Every structure is written in structure tokens, then in C-alpha cells.
Amino acid sequence: MPRLTDATKAARRTQIIEAAITCFLERGYINTSMSDIIKASGLSSGSIYSHFTGKEDILTTAINERLNRIKELYAALPEGTGPQDILETIYTNQLVNENFSAMLRIRLESLHVPEIAKATAEVIPLLQGIIVKTLTPWAAEQLSVLHEINSDPAQRTPEQEALIADYTRDTADALMMVFQGYMIRSFLGTPEEKDRLYRVALALLPE
């Protein structure tokens, strides 16, 4: 039997992950068996187990891959991007919308499924770290006007750096809460409400 190319291996891993996520959403994580995933993927059990040790491994990999995609999305934003710019970017990104809906359904099970709680424990801190890193130049610029903080990092005092860090962290948390609230409200509402809810969410954030 010919050896699989790296591209084929990667494609099969993606095929397995997507099949597993579909099963998790349809049946719930706890009610999904490896047999369900094998059947949904269309691959053999040997192929599945050559890539993953079990469904917890698949779930962890799926979450990490989605976080990596989000990191790439934020990394592509220009320096000085503010919270409204970030909300607009993620509002128009289909991948973010699909990931949020999928992860919301899966995370609801984390209240009574230890494997999911373990796999998702670092999601919020990691997202906050990504957003803080993105917002820091914007926050420094905002505070340079409001509190006359030097725009040159080398000229700032420790107190000024702490003020920037606190403001950035608080703004990142506000952005996450507004976005998550908007997504949940949109998820539970009607498609016709989505644009209006987005405008309401946008108005809650600083420019």
C-alpha cells in the first residue's frame, strides 16, 4: 500500500474533525461514540485511530485548530485596531460565526462533562490574551490623549504602563462580553434582527 502524502494526512485529519464536530452538535459530546464518528467520517477505524486516540483527542484538536484560525485573523489586523474595528471584523467573518455557534453548543455540556471542561478551560484566557495583544497599541494611543501618556514606550513610567495594561484588559473584557452577548442574542433571535443587534453592540464599544 502506498504511503499517504502529508497533504492527504492533513485532509483526513480535517475530515475526521469535521465529522466529529457534526456528531457532537447532533447528538451531544457525551452521546457520541467513536463508532458514530467513524461512520460519519466515511473512513475506517484504523484510519481514525492512526490520527487520534479517541474523541477527547479529537475535541481538543478541533478547539486548538479553531483558536489558531482566530489567532491568524487577529494577526492580520493592522496595528492600532480598536474594539469597534475588531467587532466589525468578526461580525463579517463567517468562520467566527460558525465556530461560535458550534463551540457554544459544545461548551454547554462542559457543566457536566469533565472532558469538555478540561478541553475548553483555557479558551477564554487565550482569547483574552489575543485581544489584549491586538488592542494594546490602540489603548496606548487613547491614553496618550486622555492622560498625556508618552507615545514612546521607552519614555513611559511603570505607572503609565500599568494604566495602559489595565485599560487594555478592561476593554478586551468589554469587547468579549459584548460580542458573546450579541452572538447569543442573535443565536436565539431571528435572522432579521441580526443587523440591528450588531449596531446596538457596536454602539456599546469605544471607537
N, C-alpha and C positions, 0 to 999 in steps of 0.2 A: 504493500500500500504506500503510495507516495506521501511524503511528509507535507503537512499543511504549511502554507506560507504565513508570514506574520499578519498579512492583511486578512487572510481567511480566518485566522485565530481571533483577530480583533472583531471581525464581523460576527463570528459565532458567539463571542462573549456578549456583544451588544444584543444579539438575537435572544440569548438566554435571559439577559437582564430585562429586556422589554417584555418578554413572555411572563417573567416572574412578577413584574410590576402590574401587568394586566390581571394576573391571577390575584394578587394582593388586593387590588381595587375591587374586583368582582366578588371575591369570597372572604376577604379579610386575611391578614397575615396568618393568624392562628389557625384558620380553617383551610389554608393552602398547604398541600403536601408536595413533596418533591415529585411525586407521580403526576400531579397536576401541572407542574412547571415543565416537566419532560414532555408531556402530551402537548401543551400549548406551544412549546418551542419547535416541535417537529423534529427534534434531534434525539439521538439515542442517550440512554442513561450514562453510558461510558463517556460520551462527548460532554455531557453536563458535568460529570464528576472529574473530568480532566481539567476543567476550568475552575470549579467551585467545590468547596467541601460540603455545602448544604445551603439551605435557604437563608440562614442568618448571614452567611458569607456573601450571598447574592445581594441581600438587602443593604449590607454595609458598603459593598462596592457601588451599588446604584446611588446611594446617598453621596458617597465621595465623588463620584463622577459628576453628579449634578452640581455639587459645590465647586468643582473645578471649572465647570462651564460658567458659573456665576462669577468666579474669580476672573475669568477671561473677559467677561462682559464689563466688569468694573475696571479692569486694567486698560481697556480700550478707551475709557472716558478721558477727556482732556483734563490737564491739571487746572484746578480752580473750580471744578464742577461742584455745584451746590445741591442742596436737598431737593429742590423742585426739579432740577435737571435730572437727578437720579430717578425720581418718581416718574418723570416723563419717559425716561429710557426704559425702565422696567415695565411701565404700563403698555408700551408699544411692542414689547418683546414677547413673542408667542411662547418661546421656550420657558420664560419665567412664569408665565401664566399657567402653562401646563404642569410645570414642576410643582408650583404652589398647590394646585388642586390635588395632585397626586400625593404629595407629602402631607397635606392636611389630613386626608383620609387615613393615611398610614399612621401618622402621629397620634391620632385619636385613640388608637389601640395601645399606645405606649403607657396609658394609665394602668393597664392590667396585663401587659405582655412585656416581661423583663428584657427580652431580646431587642425589641423595638426601642425601649427606653435607653438601653445601652448604646444602640446604633445611632440614636438621634441626640444623645446627651450634649454633644459639642456643637450641634448645628447653629444654635442661636449665638453662642460666644464667637464662633468662627465668622458668622455673618456680620456680627457687630464689629469685629476686627477689620473685616474687609471694608465696611462702610466708613469706619473711623479713619482708616488709611486714606481713603478717597476724599473724605471731607476735610482733612487737616489743612491743606493749602487754602481752601475756601474760608475755613474758620479763622485762620491767621489773618487773612485779608479783612474779614469782617471786624475782627477785634482791633486791627491796626487803625481803623477809623473810629470805632466806638470807645476804645480805651487807650488810644495812642500807643499801641504796642508796635515796637520796631518791626518793620517788614523783613529785616535781615535777621535770620535765626541766630547768627553769631553774636548779635548785639542784644539779645533778649536776656532778661534776668530769669532765674529759676521760678520766680513767682509768676512772671508773664507766661512762661512755658506751661506752668500748671493751669493757668487760666484758660489757655488755648486747649489743653488736653481735656479739661472739664467741659468746656463749651462744645467741643467736638463730640465727646462721648454722649452728652445730653441730647445734642441734635441728632446723632445717629440713632439713639433710642427712640426719639420722637418720630423719626422717619420710619423706623421699623414698625412702631405701633400704628402709625397712620396707614402704612402700606398693608400691614396684616389685617387691620380693621376694615380697610377698603376691600381687600380681597375676600374676606369672609362675608362682608355685607353683599358684595357682588355675587359671590358663590350662592348665597341664599336668596338673592333677589331675582329680578327678571333681567333679561339681556338689554331691554330698553333703558334700564336705569343706569347702566354701566358708565356712560359718558358723564351723566350728571354727578354721579358719585365720585368719579375721578376729579371733576372740577372742584367739588367740595373738599376732597382730600388735599388737592394741590394748594388750596387757599389756606390750609392749616399749617403749611410749612413756610419757613423763611425762604426768600429768593436766593 
